[in-house]
């Protein structure tokens, strides 16, 4: 405004003074409606920080109450109206027990922009330039209109009028550009200072009074995760006994199932591939497909934690069919890419055998993905031979007749339930054996029964050496290969 006044004083003519005067009025309006409110907001945010500093001196773990009682808080009418509306909204949310909104939902850049006419003020710099151009055209028109060619004196006077008009034209253009640059620079500096003070206040408010809503949500998710971990740990400790209890235990089971179902929707239930290899040279002969739950918050959850639940309520059937389908699709993609992969081993639980037509499901997958029986091996649960022997033997016979290989998993050394079976392989689970188990005797019994015995759960060099000494030729476990994701297994196969 001072600069525009100076330019008006030294203007060469009345037209220039008028144009510059209009520029001055425009600049004044921008200052009053755009810059003055921002200066007030800067002072108000600093006042808000001072109030926060004062409240922190109060010996209290909850600063919300003393903060909400300060009125006016900013000593600026418009900001206090916004702050009071936030306090009312947040107090209501506290009573309802929901996540409290961020203060940025009320105090933000957009709110400040609306209340300081930012959309209009941003046009002032352009308006000043436009007024300068308008003065340019007015000066030129005035100068040219005064040109007259008659006597010598008339011609001289005409030329003087034209030069005066040109002077006006250039003067107003220069003044318009200068005022535009200065106003734009000053306004942007003040605006950035306002946004800085706003951000400083918001950060202090989050730190001292009310955390961000996102932080509160994460905290609640963490608490929910802790509860889920408790449920899962309870199931792990109680095992299958949980299924026979009521009350709190049943509620825990239900919570775990709800979380697992949500995991299915989030596509968290996938699979890993555990290579089964020749113990002589560690060459991969097949890969066992195992269920994997990669929880979005808790990470990978051990199957031993949640399998008791899904087995007891029968949901294991749907999960297994989901895994089988994906495994067959993966096998098909390998063939389509020109690879000749090792067979995949699909686990079949006793619940699967009792609840679904295994022969029909597997045959359907073979036809769907154009695979051959040699591409898959079905591994039947050992307990199925004890609980539902007739149904298991029927499945075993049907699948052998169709050309599938059959193995038994979960075997802990008791051959009683495996008499007269026709499975191609029995997997000895080393993890289920006690320290005093006579492994040599188990392998001797396998030889006498003409059973092909392999080993799983090989976790140490000693275990590997022992079972090789007893004549075991094929096995799997962490000492040989860990359970791999699809990409990891594909990378392994490139080098094996």
Secondary structure as GFF3:
##gff-version 3
##sequence-region A 1 496
A	DSSP	alpha_helix	2	9	.	.	.	ID=ss1
A	DSSP	alpha_helix	14	30	.	.	.	ID=ss2
A	DSSP	pi_helix	31	35	.	.	.	ID=ss3
A	DSSP	alpha_helix	36	56	.	.	.	ID=ss4
A	DSSP	alpha_helix	64	68	.	.	.	ID=ss5
A	DSSP	alpha_helix	77	96	.	.	.	ID=ss6
A	DSSP	three_ten_helix	103	105	.	.	.	ID=ss7
A	DSSP	alpha_helix	109	115	.	.	.	ID=ss8
A	DSSP	alpha_helix	118	121	.	.	.	ID=ss9
A	DSSP	alpha_helix	124	145	.	.	.	ID=ss10
A	DSSP	alpha_helix	152	208	.	.	.	ID=ss11
A	DSSP	alpha_helix	213	238	.	.	.	ID=ss12
A	DSSP	three_ten_helix	239	244	.	.	.	ID=ss13
A	DSSP	alpha_helix	248	265	.	.	.	ID=ss14
A	DSSP	beta_strand	269	278	.	.	.	ID=ss15
A	DSSP	beta_strand	284	295	.	.	.	ID=ss16
A	DSSP	beta_strand	299	301	.	.	.	ID=ss17
A	DSSP	alpha_helix	303	313	.	.	.	ID=ss18
A	DSSP	alpha_helix	316	336	.	.	.	ID=ss19
A	DSSP	beta_strand	343	348	.	.	.	ID=ss20
A	DSSP	alpha_helix	350	355	.	.	.	ID=ss21
A	DSSP	alpha_helix	358	368	.	.	.	ID=ss22
A	DSSP	three_ten_helix	373	375	.	.	.	ID=ss23
A	DSSP	beta_strand	376	381	.	.	.	ID=ss24
A	DSSP	alpha_helix	382	387	.	.	.	ID=ss25
A	DSSP	alpha_helix	389	401	.	.	.	ID=ss26
A	DSSP	beta_strand	405	411	.	.	.	ID=ss27
A	DSSP	three_ten_helix	416	418	.	.	.	ID=ss28
A	DSSP	beta_strand	425	429	.	.	.	ID=ss29
A	DSSP	three_ten_helix	430	432	.	.	.	ID=ss30
A	DSSP	alpha_helix	439	448	.	.	.	ID=ss31
A	DSSP	beta_strand	453	456	.	.	.	ID=ss32
A	DSSP	alpha_helix	461	469	.	.	.	ID=ss33
A	DSSP	beta_strand	474	475	.	.	.	ID=ss34
A	DSSP	beta_strand	483	484	.	.	.	ID=ss35
A	DSSP	alpha_helix	486	495	.	.	.	ID=ss36
###
